[in-house]
Amino acid sequence: MRGRTVRSFALAPLIVLGILLAPPSHAAEPSRTVTLPIEAVADYLHAVIEAHRTFYTLQVVERLQQQGKLVASENWRAAHTLPLPAQFLRETNDLASLTGTKIRYRLIGLWPINRQNAPATEAEKAGLEQVQQHPEQPHTGLTTTGTERYFQAIYADRAVAQACIGCHNAHPKSPKHDFKAGEVMGAIVIQIPLEP
């Protein structure tokens, strides 16, 4: 038994030396560049943005409104209520811009209650119309804002909660009053800068 223990201790330095002299794995190479297609990056961002807003809508806004504890309203700051889900998305975009990144995202619609949510360009309008017809496929392309070039992806935004449907259908400024669950209400536009 003692002989085995001595041999194990004698082999230990050789094992450690072998590990230290082994070629590094690719995962440990800090200089190795990994690239992703920009479409995949946009898809990842969209998944996170959509998940955050859907969670906020279903688990915060709808839950608190159903319990009669707190409502969401347009003038949420002055009224000390919750922001509407559309305002939540706009506020998170504004907070993200404070980090110095030039990634932008916002809601657009063919029937916006707030004029800021109308398509800003003909390309946005064309993309919005495309995702209305084919909501499973984002509309993508390149766009320029000032001197900045962006990859732009437009994703269908579906009615996922009764809070959104009820607000749009009842709002006096809404041009459309017959939204239904699962219907495309508009789109989320994501712009990713092509230069850092």
JOFEN-V790000 format. One record per residue. RES is the residue in one letter. PHI is phi in radians with two decimals (999 if undefined). OMEGA is omega in whole degrees, 0 to 359 (NA if undefined). Layout:
# JOFEN-V790000
res: {RES/RES}
phi: {PHI/PHI}
omega: {OMEGA/OMEGA}
This chain:
# JOFEN-V790000
res: {M/R/G/R/T/V/R/S/F/A/L/A/P/L/I/V/L/G/I/L/L/A/P/P/S/H/A/A/E/P/S/R/T/V/T/L/P/I/E/A/V/A/D/Y/L/H/A/V/I/E/A/H/R/T/F/Y/T/L/Q/V/V/E/R/L/Q/Q/Q/G/K/L/V/A/S/E/N/W/R/A/A/H/T/L/P/L/P/A/Q/F/L/R/E/T/N/D/L/A/S/L/T/G/T/K/I/R/Y/R/L/I/G/L/W/P/I/N/R/Q/N/A/P/A/T/E/A/E/K/A/G/L/E/Q/V/Q/Q/H/P/E/Q/P/H/T/G/L/T/T/T/G/T/E/R/Y/F/Q/A/I/Y/A/D/R/A/V/A/Q/A/C/I/G/C/H/N/A/H/P/K/S/P/K/H/D/F/K/A/G/E/V/M/G/A/I/V/I/Q/I/P/L/E/P}
phi: {999/-1.12/-1.10/-1.16/-1.11/-1.10/-1.11/-1.10/-1.19/-1.20/-1.38/-0.96/-1.09/-1.16/-1.15/-1.07/-1.08/-1.09/-1.14/-1.18/-1.58/-1.15/-1.11/-1.17/-1.33/-1.12/-1.16/-1.55/-1.43/-1.23/-1.52/-1.25/-1.64/-1.96/-2.05/-2.19/-1.08/-1.09/-1.09/-1.17/-1.06/-1.07/-1.07/-1.10/-1.05/-1.05/-1.03/-1.24/-1.04/-1.11/-1.12/-1.09/-1.21/-1.12/-1.06/-1.02/-1.11/-1.39/-1.64/-1.92/-1.07/-1.10/-1.09/-1.20/-1.18/-1.13/-1.43/1.25/-1.54/-2.77/-2.00/-1.78/-2.61/-1.06/-1.70/-1.05/-1.17/-1.22/-1.53/0.97/-2.03/-1.46/-1.20/-1.11/-0.95/-1.15/-1.21/-0.99/-1.11/-1.12/-1.13/-1.18/-1.08/-1.09/-1.14/-1.08/-1.16/-1.22/-1.37/1.70/-1.29/-1.80/-1.24/-2.29/-2.63/-2.85/-1.61/-2.37/-2.71/-1.35/-2.22/-1.30/-1.31/-1.71/-1.06/-1.07/-1.67/-1.38/-1.01/-1.50/-2.40/-1.12/-1.11/-1.13/-1.11/-1.10/-1.13/-1.11/-1.12/-1.15/-1.27/-1.11/-1.42/-2.31/-1.15/-1.36/-2.11/-1.21/-1.67/-2.22/3.08/-1.80/-2.51/-2.19/-2.16/1.14/-1.80/-1.58/-1.77/-2.29/-1.54/-2.10/-2.19/-2.05/-1.99/-1.04/-2.01/-1.64/-1.28/-1.84/-2.43/-1.10/-1.04/-1.23/-1.08/-1.07/-1.11/-1.14/-1.21/-1.68/-1.21/-1.13/-1.57/-1.34/-1.30/-2.29/-2.18/-2.32/-1.15/-2.23/-1.00/1.49/-1.29/-1.29/-1.65/3.10/-2.68/-1.84/-1.75/-2.07/-2.07/-2.03/-1.13/-1.49/-2.07/-1.14}
omega: {181/180/179/180/179/179/179/178/179/180/184/179/178/179/179/179/178/178/182/182/180/178/182/177/179/180/182/182/182/184/181/181/176/179/176/173/184/176/178/178/178/178/179/179/180/180/181/180/181/179/180/182/179/177/179/182/186/188/179/186/184/182/182/178/179/179/180/183/185/179/173/180/181/182/187/181/182/184/181/177/177/171/173/178/177/178/176/180/180/180/179/174/180/177/179/181/179/180/181/176/180/176/180/173/180/176/170/179/175/180/185/171/179/182/176/183/174/176/183/183/175/178/177/179/179/178/179/178/179/181/172/182/183/187/181/185/176/174/183/177/178/180/179/174/187/178/182/175/183/163/182/176/180/183/176/177/185/175/183/185/178/179/179/182/181/180/182/182/183/186/181/180/182/178/182/185/182/177/179/179/179/181/176/180/183/182/171/178/176/177/181/181/179/173/181/NA}
